[in-house]
Structure formats: C-alpha cells, structure tokens
C-alpha cells in the first residue's frame, strides 16, 4: 500500500504531536518553530516544518545521550 504524502495541515499536526512528546503545548511548538525558522507559524510550509522535525531529532538524541550518561 502506497501512502500519500502528508498535506500541510497534517504535517503541522504531526509537528505539534511530536512536540507534545517533549512536553510542549501547541503554542510552545508554534513559538519554537517561529524562532527556529524565522517564519510565522502560519507561514511555515513543508521545508520549515521539516527543519523543525530535524531539530526535534537533535534534541531527542542529546536527551538520550545525557540519560545514558546518568545511568552509567
């Protein structure tokens, strides 16, 4: 089964959902995206949202690294 690419609204919802895993509210995610991309949340398109998701990955990898150091 081939999945269709996410539309912009679905992509935004996924960015918000992933941000919630970091403990962020929707306004927190929007502010983070705006500061990171230099665009208003309303003007964040696929490229900007992709940048936010990539930055989430960096944040998560740093959290995991710190947690592994704590457990050692």
C-alpha positions in Angstrom: 0.0 0.0 0.0 1.4 3.4 -1.0 0.7 6.2 1.4 0.0 9.7 0.1 2.4 12.4 1.3 1.0 14.5 4.2 -0.8 17.7 3.3 0.4 20.8 5.1 -2.3 20.7 7.7 -1.5 17.1 8.6 2.2 17.9 8.6 1.6 20.7 11.1 -0.5 18.4 13.3 2.4 15.9 13.3 4.9 18.5 14.3 2.6 19.5 17.2 2.1 15.9 18.2 5.9 15.2 18.2 6.4 18.4 20.2 4.0 17.1 22.8 6.4 14.2 23.4 8.8 16.8 24.5 6.2 18.2 26.9 5.4 21.2 24.8 1.9 22.7 24.2 0.7 23.7 20.8 1.7 27.4 21.4 5.1 26.3 22.6 5.6 24.3 19.4 4.5 27.3 17.3 6.9 29.7 19.1 9.8 27.2 18.8 9.1 26.9 15.1 8.8 30.6 14.6 12.1 31.3 16.4 13.9 28.4 14.6 12.7 29.2 11.1 12.2 33.0 11.2 8.7 32.5 9.8 5.4 32.9 11.5 3.6 29.6 12.3 1.0 30.4 9.7 3.8 30.8 7.1 5.7 27.6 8.0 5.5 25.3 5.0 6.9 21.9 4.4 10.5 23.0 4.3 10.3 24.9 7.6 8.3 22.1 9.3 10.9 19.6 8.1 13.6 21.8 9.7 11.6 21.7 13.0 11.3 17.9 12.8 15.1 17.6 12.1 15.8 19.8 15.1 13.5 17.7 17.3 15.7 14.7 16.3 18.8 16.5 17.5 17.1 17.4 20.8 16.0 13.9 21.4 19.4 12.5 20.6 21.0 14.9 23.1 18.5 13.9 25.8 19.2 10.2 25.2 22.9 10.8 25.4 22.5 12.6 28.7 20.2 9.9 30.1 22.7 7.2 29.1 25.5 9.2 30.9 23.3 9.4 34.0 22.6 5.7 34.0 26.3 4.8 33.7 
